[in-house]
């Protein structure tokens, strides 16, 4: 079978686009993969009870569940909006790292402290560990999204 050709008769290198269902699947799987590893790091740091407090609990298990839900929701936001941009592993990794850094600023530096009545934009050792976790999350998210979309294209 020959390669598809562009309108001017030369072989096309464009890859087929992913459907919305494929992007949702990629977002869910990427969010879970990144969230599981980041959640394990949070468990080692004793941070899960604080996450659980967002829903009125102090259980590390509840905190892990809340963290995974958040991980999937924010992954879906990225992939549904920019799924077409995940064209290579390098690009997926870069997008994921940027997205992880963005959510580090929005989540633990802004939204979570506001929800808990704490000062915002506090940069301490915990915040730096959180940055590392968010970057790991984003990196894994980006790479898994590319893998899932490539497999389904």
C-alpha positions as CSV (number, residue, x, y, z in Angstrom):
1,X,0.0,0.0,0.0
2,X,1.4,3.4,-0.9
3,X,1.7,6.4,1.4
4,X,-1.1,9.0,1.2
5,X,-0.3,11.8,-1.1
6,X,-0.9,15.5,-0.7
7,X,-2.9,17.5,-3.2
8,X,0.3,18.2,-5.3
9,X,1.1,14.5,-5.6
10,X,4.0,14.2,-3.0
11,X,3.7,11.8,-0.1
12,X,2.0,13.3,3.0
13,X,3.8,13.2,6.3
14,X,0.8,14.5,8.3
15,X,-0.4,12.1,10.9
16,X,-4.1,11.5,11.3
17,X,-5.6,13.6,14.1
18,X,-6.9,12.0,17.2
19,X,-10.6,11.9,18.1
20,X,-12.0,13.5,21.2
21,X,-12.4,10.0,22.7
22,X,-8.8,9.2,22.1
23,X,-7.7,12.5,23.7
24,X,-9.9,11.9,26.7
25,X,-8.4,8.4,27.1
26,X,-4.9,9.8,26.8
27,X,-5.7,12.5,29.4
28,X,-7.1,10.0,31.9
29,X,-4.2,7.6,31.5
30,X,-1.6,10.3,31.5
31,X,-3.2,12.0,34.6
32,X,-3.3,8.7,36.4
33,X,0.3,7.7,35.6
34,X,1.7,11.1,36.6
35,X,-0.7,11.3,39.6
36,X,0.3,7.9,40.9
37,X,4.0,8.7,41.0
38,X,3.5,12.2,42.4
39,X,1.1,10.8,45.0
40,X,3.7,8.3,46.1
41,X,6.1,11.2,46.6
42,X,3.5,13.1,48.5
43,X,2.9,10.0,50.7
44,X,6.6,9.9,51.5
45,X,6.5,13.5,52.5
46,X,3.4,13.1,54.7
47,X,1.4,15.6,52.5
48,X,-1.7,13.5,51.8
49,X,-3.6,14.4,55.0
50,X,-3.3,18.0,54.0
51,X,-4.8,17.2,50.6
52,X,-7.6,15.3,52.3
53,X,-8.4,18.4,54.4
54,X,-9.7,19.9,51.1
55,X,-12.7,17.6,51.5
56,X,-12.9,17.7,55.3
57,X,-10.9,14.5,56.0
58,X,-7.5,13.8,57.5
59,X,-7.0,10.3,56.0
60,X,-4.0,9.8,53.8
61,X,-6.1,7.4,51.7
62,X,-8.7,10.0,51.1
63,X,-5.9,12.5,50.3
64,X,-4.5,10.1,47.7
65,X,-7.9,9.7,46.1
66,X,-8.5,13.5,46.0
67,X,-5.0,13.9,44.5
68,X,-5.7,11.4,41.8
69,X,-9.0,13.0,40.9
70,X,-7.3,16.4,40.6
71,X,-4.5,14.8,38.6
72,X,-6.9,13.4,36.0
73,X,-9.1,16.6,35.8
74,X,-6.1,18.9,35.2
75,X,-4.7,16.4,32.7
76,X,-8.0,16.3,30.8
77,X,-8.0,20.1,30.7
78,X,-4.6,20.1,28.9
79,X,-5.2,17.2,26.6
80,X,-8.7,18.2,25.4
81,X,-7.5,21.7,24.7
82,X,-4.0,21.0,23.3
83,X,-4.1,17.3,22.4
84,X,-3.0,18.1,18.8
85,X,0.2,19.5,20.1
86,X,1.5,16.2,21.5
87,X,3.3,15.3,18.2
88,X,6.5,13.8,19.6
89,X,7.9,12.6,22.9
90,X,10.2,15.7,23.2
91,X,7.3,18.0,22.6
92,X,5.0,16.1,25.0
93,X,7.7,16.2,27.7
94,X,8.2,19.9,27.3
95,X,4.5,20.7,27.3
96,X,4.1,18.5,30.4
97,X,6.9,20.2,32.2
98,X,5.5,23.6,31.5
99,X,2.0,22.5,32.5
100,X,3.4,20.9,35.7
101,X,5.2,24.2,36.6
102,X,2.0,26.2,35.9
103,X,-0.1,24.0,38.2
104,X,2.6,24.2,40.9
105,X,2.0,28.0,40.9
106,X,-1.7,27.7,40.6
107,X,-2.2,24.8,43.1
108,X,0.1,24.7,46.1
109,X,1.2,28.3,45.8
110,X,-2.2,30.0,45.2
111,X,-5.4,28.0,45.2
112,X,-4.7,25.6,48.1
113,X,-3.4,28.3,50.5
114,X,-6.4,30.5,49.7
115,X,-8.8,27.6,50.4
116,X,-7.0,26.8,53.7
117,X,-6.6,30.5,54.9
118,X,-2.9,30.4,54.6
119,X,-0.4,32.9,53.0
120,X,0.0,32.5,49.3
121,X,3.2,32.2,47.3
122,X,5.3,30.9,50.2
123,X,8.6,29.5,48.9
124,X,10.1,27.1,51.3
125,X,11.6,23.6,51.2
126,X,8.1,22.1,51.0
127,X,7.2,24.3,48.1
128,X,10.4,23.2,46.3
129,X,9.6,19.5,46.8
130,X,6.2,20.3,45.5
131,X,7.7,21.9,42.4
132,X,9.7,18.7,41.8
133,X,6.6,16.6,42.2
134,X,4.6,18.8,39.8
135,X,7.5,18.6,37.2
136,X,7.6,14.8,37.5
137,X,3.8,14.7,37.1
138,X,3.9,16.9,34.0
139,X,6.8,15.0,32.4
140,X,5.0,11.7,32.9
141,X,1.7,13.1,31.8
142,X,3.2,14.5,28.5
143,X,5.1,11.3,27.7
144,X,2.1,9.0,28.4
145,X,-0.2,11.2,26.4
146,X,2.1,10.9,23.3
147,X,2.4,7.2,23.8
148,X,-1.4,6.7,24.0
149,X,-2.1,9.0,21.1
150,X,0.6,7.4,18.9
151,X,-0.7,3.9,19.7
152,X,-4.3,4.9,18.7
153,X,-3.5,7.0,15.6
